[in-house]
Amino acid sequence: MTPEKIKSYIVENLDCKFISVEGDGVHFEALIVSDKFSGVNRVNRHQLIYQILGDKMKSEIHALSIKAFTSKEWAEKLSGKV
């Protein structure tokens, strides 16, 4: 598994304003900005990403750290308000 493959799976199934995936082939970190997260709590945001990745989470991806924001939350974080 590569960061690029994980990114492509997510982008194919979620309208992302921004996405970055990094990793070493086993452990990965994803930063995802999507307005589909609006009104969705953190746990459910993570579950949405896990659903998108499906069985890959059981076999090909050992660990995935997810930071998921709406566009508004991300803009606030970048401006230092969060």
Backbone as a chain_set.jsonl record, in Angstrom:
{"seq": "MTPEKIKSYIVENLDCKFISVEGDGVHFEALIVSDKFSGVNRVNRHQLIYQILGDKMKSEIHALSIKAFTSKEWAEKLSGKV", "coords": {"N": [[0.852, -1.181, 0.0], [0.481, 2.249, -0.73], [0.913, 5.767, 0.043], [-0.189, 7.269, -2.039], [-2.063, 5.521, -3.215], [-3.928, 5.207, -1.122], [-4.793, 7.839, -0.914], [-5.993, 8.111, -3.458], [-8.143, 6.268, -3.281], [-9.705, 7.514, -1.317], [-10.258, 10.049, -2.492], [-11.733, 9.269, -4.715], [-14.136, 8.618, -3.569], [-15.015, 10.632, -1.916], [-15.748, 14.028, -1.74], [-13.197, 16.044, -1.697], [-11.708, 18.974, -0.462], [-9.136, 19.399, 0.149], [-6.423, 17.156, 0.462], [-4.011, 15.17, 2.048], [-1.78, 12.538, 2.218], [0.496, 10.643, 3.966], [3.124, 8.28, 4.563], [4.764, 5.153, 5.471], [4.308, 2.8, 4.152], [3.164, 1.037, 5.864], [2.32, 2.366, 8.213], [0.294, 5.219, 8.296], [-0.595, 8.692, 7.752], [-3.298, 10.836, 7.423], [-4.575, 13.854, 6.217], [-7.507, 15.413, 5.809], [-9.726, 17.501, 4.162], [-13.0, 18.275, 3.887], [-16.256, 19.26, 2.987], [-18.228, 17.459, 3.42], [-17.983, 16.603, 5.942], [-19.322, 18.343, 7.527], [-21.33, 18.981, 10.298], [-20.874, 16.469, 11.283], [-19.594, 14.364, 13.747], [-16.268, 13.806, 15.182], [-15.646, 11.037, 15.52], [-17.467, 9.8, 13.772], [-16.599, 10.901, 11.383], [-14.12, 9.67, 11.084], [-15.013, 7.02, 10.898], [-16.338, 7.155, 8.45], [-14.18, 7.433, 6.675], [-12.88, 5.007, 7.189], [-14.853, 3.266, 6.205], [-14.764, 3.904, 3.492], [-12.221, 2.946, 2.853], [-12.531, 0.306, 3.474], [-11.947, -3.197, 3.414], [-9.24, -2.905, 3.153], [-8.303, -1.69, 5.396], [-8.128, -3.762, 7.141], [-6.258, -5.487, 6.121], [-4.186, -4.357, 4.418], [-3.431, -1.889, 5.442], [-1.84, -1.02, 8.252], [-1.913, 0.939, 10.266], [-3.664, 4.001, 10.56], [-3.67, 7.35, 10.912], [-5.97, 9.895, 11.272], [-6.849, 13.16, 10.408], [-9.496, 15.14, 10.193], [-11.297, 17.7, 8.697], [-13.765, 20.295, 8.189], [-14.108, 22.709, 5.517], [-14.387, 25.243, 6.678], [-13.503, 24.788, 9.34], [-10.852, 24.115, 8.796], [-9.874, 26.478, 7.636], [-10.09, 28.167, 9.849], [-8.295, 26.918, 11.563], [-5.896, 27.28, 10.16], [-5.725, 30.026, 10.314], [-5.215, 30.373, 12.923], [-7.218, 30.464, 14.808], [-8.239, 28.253, 15.999]], "CA": [[0.0, 0.0, 0.0], [1.226, 3.499, -0.786], [0.096, 6.941, 0.357], [-0.91, 7.677, -3.247], [-3.226, 4.645, -3.375], [-4.901, 5.577, -0.09], [-5.338, 9.127, -1.344], [-6.891, 7.913, -4.603], [-9.372, 5.625, -2.799], [-10.508, 8.504, -0.607], [-10.699, 11.075, -3.445], [-12.754, 8.669, -5.579], [-15.381, 8.413, -2.834], [-15.316, 11.759, -1.039], [-15.411, 15.324, -2.327], [-12.18, 16.645, -0.835], [-11.174, 20.292, -0.797], [-7.693, 19.204, 0.296], [-6.068, 15.871, 1.076], [-2.599, 14.823, 2.09], [-1.552, 11.248, 2.862], [1.913, 10.31, 4.074], [3.327, 7.039, 5.285], [5.924, 4.318, 5.168], [3.875, 1.525, 3.597], [2.432, 0.328, 6.914], [1.719, 3.396, 9.054], [-0.051, 6.353, 7.452], [-1.269, 9.858, 8.319], [-4.111, 11.511, 6.418], [-5.21, 15.127, 6.517], [-8.591, 15.478, 4.838], [-10.641, 18.631, 4.303], [-14.183, 18.034, 3.069], [-17.485, 19.795, 3.563], [-19.078, 16.318, 3.78], [-17.826, 16.429, 7.38], [-20.131, 19.343, 8.214], [-22.35, 18.402, 11.16], [-20.495, 15.089, 11.603], [-18.59, 14.386, 14.813], [-14.952, 13.262, 14.837], [-15.699, 9.576, 15.414], [-18.166, 9.448, 12.534], [-15.717, 11.277, 10.266], [-13.147, 8.577, 10.96], [-15.736, 5.846, 10.413], [-16.582, 7.362, 7.023], [-12.929, 7.121, 5.966], [-12.693, 3.557, 7.308], [-15.787, 2.625, 5.275], [-14.225, 4.102, 2.142], [-11.058, 2.067, 2.67], [-13.046, -1.06, 3.579], [-11.093, -4.304, 3.846], [-7.833, -2.498, 3.148], [-7.956, -1.364, 6.781], [-7.883, -5.014, 7.86], [-5.164, -6.283, 5.567], [-3.078, -3.643, 3.792], [-3.073, -0.695, 6.211], [-1.694, -1.405, 9.658], [-2.347, 2.047, 11.116], [-3.993, 5.22, 9.84], [-4.029, 8.507, 11.725], [-6.821, 10.751, 10.447], [-7.249, 14.492, 10.84], [-10.57, 15.457, 9.256], [-11.837, 19.029, 8.937], [-14.553, 20.972, 7.16], [-13.367, 23.855, 4.968], [-14.418, 26.319, 7.67], [-12.614, 24.411, 10.447], [-9.475, 24.158, 8.311], [-9.524, 27.885, 7.493], [-9.906, 28.679, 11.201], [-7.043, 26.34, 12.086], [-4.792, 27.944, 9.475], [-5.638, 31.42, 10.76], [-4.835, 30.369, 14.335], [-8.379, 30.658, 15.669], [-8.614, 26.983, 16.626]], "C": [[0.893, 1.238, 0.0], [0.316, 4.659, -0.38], [-0.747, 7.379, -0.844], [-2.159, 6.826, -3.471], [-4.315, 4.989, -2.366], [-5.586, 6.88, -0.49], [-6.334, 8.935, -2.485], [-8.192, 7.242, -4.189], [-10.293, 6.643, -2.135], [-11.09, 9.525, -1.586], [-11.799, 10.544, -4.366], [-14.121, 8.613, -4.905], [-15.797, 9.57, -1.932], [-14.871, 13.043, -1.723], [-14.471, 16.048, -1.369], [-11.769, 18.009, -1.356], [-9.653, 20.26, -0.731], [-7.482, 17.831, 0.899], [-4.564, 15.669, 0.972], [-2.494, 13.483, 2.817], [-0.06, 10.963, 2.815], [2.039, 8.996, 4.813], [4.495, 6.247, 4.763], [5.56, 2.965, 4.559], [3.082, 0.691, 4.587], [1.654, 1.311, 7.788], [1.511, 4.65, 8.208], [-0.714, 7.456, 8.268], [-2.022, 10.535, 7.196], [-4.682, 12.798, 6.989], [-6.239, 15.339, 5.42], [-9.493, 16.666, 5.164], [-11.797, 18.398, 3.332], [-15.402, 18.629, 3.757], [-18.506, 18.695, 3.847], [-18.996, 16.034, 5.283], [-18.679, 17.411, 8.187], [-21.255, 18.671, 9.003], [-22.066, 16.979, 11.594], [-19.407, 15.133, 12.67], [-17.321, 13.651, 14.392], [-14.973, 11.747, 14.639], [-16.36, 9.157, 14.1], [-17.38, 9.85, 11.295], [-14.705, 10.164, 10.017], [-13.826, 7.321, 10.407], [-16.038, 5.953, 8.925], [-15.333, 7.007, 6.207], [-12.653, 5.623, 6.032], [-13.615, 2.796, 6.359], [-15.281, 2.742, 3.843], [-13.082, 3.13, 1.875], [-11.408, 0.596, 2.838], [-12.042, -2.075, 4.105], [-9.606, -3.966, 3.841], [-7.367, -2.156, 4.559], [-7.629, -2.623, 7.579], [-6.624, -5.721, 7.379], [-3.959, -5.464, 5.101], [-2.589, -2.425, 4.571], [-3.028, -1.074, 7.686], [-2.236, -0.314, 10.583], [-2.582, 3.282, 10.255], [-4.442, 6.282, 10.835], [-4.798, 9.468, 10.819], [-7.066, 12.079, 11.146], [-8.234, 14.963, 9.798], [-11.233, 16.773, 9.646], [-12.824, 19.418, 7.842], [-13.69, 22.119, 6.624], [-13.284, 24.987, 5.985], [-13.461, 26.024, 8.829], [-11.154, 24.535, 10.024], [-9.007, 25.611, 8.167], [-9.266, 28.516, 8.863], [-8.608, 28.174, 11.808], [-5.841, 27.041, 11.465], [-4.616, 29.393, 9.937], [-5.288, 31.518, 12.243], [-5.984, 30.562, 15.292], [-8.795, 29.396, 16.39], [-7.454, 26.46, 17.414]], "O": [[1.936, 1.263, 0.655], [-0.907, 4.547, -0.45], [-1.888, 7.809, -0.68], [-3.199, 7.348, -3.872], [-5.492, 5.055, -2.719], [-6.809, 7.001, -0.411], [-7.408, 9.537, -2.475], [-9.252, 7.609, -4.695], [-11.504, 6.639, -2.358], [-12.28, 9.835, -1.523], [-12.697, 11.292, -4.754], [-15.148, 8.565, -5.583], [-16.823, 9.492, -1.257], [-13.75, 13.133, -2.224], [-14.904, 16.597, -0.356], [-11.514, 18.178, -2.548], [-8.969, 20.988, -1.45], [-8.261, 17.387, 1.743], [-3.941, 15.959, -0.05], [-3.053, 13.313, 3.901], [0.566, 11.033, 1.757], [1.165, 8.633, 5.601], [5.129, 6.601, 3.769], [6.41, 2.08, 4.462], [2.402, -0.259, 4.197], [0.472, 1.106, 8.065], [2.414, 5.092, 7.499], [-1.308, 7.209, 9.317], [-1.458, 10.784, 6.13], [-5.207, 12.822, 8.102], [-5.891, 15.435, 4.243], [-9.962, 16.816, 6.293], [-11.602, 18.332, 2.118], [-15.556, 18.511, 4.973], [-19.545, 18.963, 4.45], [-19.831, 15.315, 5.831], [-18.742, 17.308, 9.412], [-22.032, 17.893, 8.452], [-22.918, 16.339, 12.209], [-18.416, 15.848, 12.523], [-17.301, 12.961, 13.372], [-14.378, 11.237, 13.689], [-15.869, 8.267, 13.406], [-17.49, 9.197, 10.257], [-14.468, 9.769, 8.876], [-13.269, 6.641, 9.545], [-15.998, 4.95, 8.212], [-15.431, 6.354, 5.168], [-12.237, 5.029, 5.037], [-13.208, 1.793, 5.772], [-15.363, 1.787, 3.072], [-12.991, 2.556, 0.79], [-10.66, -0.273, 2.39], [-11.375, -1.843, 5.113], [-8.806, -4.667, 4.46], [-6.19, -2.308, 4.886], [-6.926, -2.552, 8.586], [-5.995, -6.464, 8.133], [-2.821, -5.848, 5.368], [-1.457, -1.979, 4.381], [-4.049, -1.406, 8.288], [-2.929, -0.602, 11.559], [-1.809, 3.576, 9.344], [-5.46, 6.131, 11.51], [-4.334, 9.812, 9.732], [-7.44, 12.122, 12.318], [-7.865, 15.169, 8.642], [-11.675, 16.943, 10.782], [-12.736, 18.937, 6.712], [-12.663, 22.455, 7.213], [-12.237, 25.617, 6.137], [-12.703, 26.897, 9.252], [-10.317, 25.002, 10.796], [-7.878, 25.939, 8.532], [-8.335, 29.307, 9.02], [-7.903, 28.918, 12.49], [-4.877, 27.36, 12.161], [-3.503, 29.919, 9.951], [-5.087, 32.615, 12.763], [-5.761, 30.802, 16.479], [-9.621, 29.451, 17.302], [-7.553, 25.396, 18.025]]}, "num_chains": 1, "name": "protein.A"}
